[in-house]
């Protein structure tokens, strides 16, 4: 992913930072479910004297869920995100929360330093999974845990079928698992879930991405201004006032892996 593209991502999410949680329904669900599932694998209530980091933390959805279970003042909880505005919008003011503005693909972090690395709805932005999982592996202490969730292939197929905009592909579950194995991780638990969002029409479904700043996921670079104007007119005539509901499927992959060295 180029620096130019990352600047666009940063700008779009920053512009929506303070209204993000009003519209990020699937992101809220995955953050809550990720921490819930993690609590079934390890004893989060007594997870003390640990270094923890949430990669792509956004408005601290994961951090808030984590703190509901674990309120230890002996942990250091780091939140890292590309957008400074997303970090600033977070309500976590505890001295135990350390905010870091940085890029997941260029982590300025010490190796063998973290007991737990978390991420929810962020890794699908990565451009090189093998490289990034290898880098994350190095950040963990021996027996450290990587727990993350992301949308995978099969997500948002309803929008693709409209053939109105190009949607970047989401990663395949088997490919992700192979990259994690190659990086040295050992699986603790994985599971796949389906999350359904219902909108008034397809226009509202597309607009939901824009409301959270994720509209750059849609690649419109091949659209001329005239073609985009025609597309907009199509929405007005055919979708915006439609009485038929529009369903959007998310295929979610929850992964829990350990650094067994």
C-alpha angles and dihedrals in degrees: 000000000000125000088242092058091047090053089055091050091049093049095047095049092042091054091055099037099109094046096036099104092053090067107022096096100149090043091054090050095051093047092052093043093047093056092042092054092044090054088059091056101043134019100258094176090064097034097124139160090024137139111228132179132187111207113211090010097171110178093353098264091152094042092054092051091046092051091054087066103028120038096163115150089203094072127086109218114192123194117199126188139155091230117072090194091057090052092047092050091061116108093213103115098157116128086235091068114083116190120210125185106210147117120269089219092055105037116186093204137126118255121245090017108115132074094190133022117191133186134169126187094345110089093073086075091063118110100199114034096179093053095044096046089050090052092048090049089059092052094058125086117236107290089015118150132234113200120178146147131204140161113266138195113311093044119129094004089149090066092048090053090059087066091208101113135019116248121198113241120256118226124268118248095228091049091052091049091051092050090051092049091049090050090057101258124141118214118244097172140339132180140171125223136181120224119192124205120190122204134181089246143335092275090062091047091056091043090055089069091052092050092062096039096254095114090109087073085078111078109218097159092116093054117104117213089252093051091048090050089053090049091051091050090050090056092051094050102037111022116022096066097033116131091207116098120235119219123205119196123209118196106206126196119199115197132187116182135168133213099233102193 
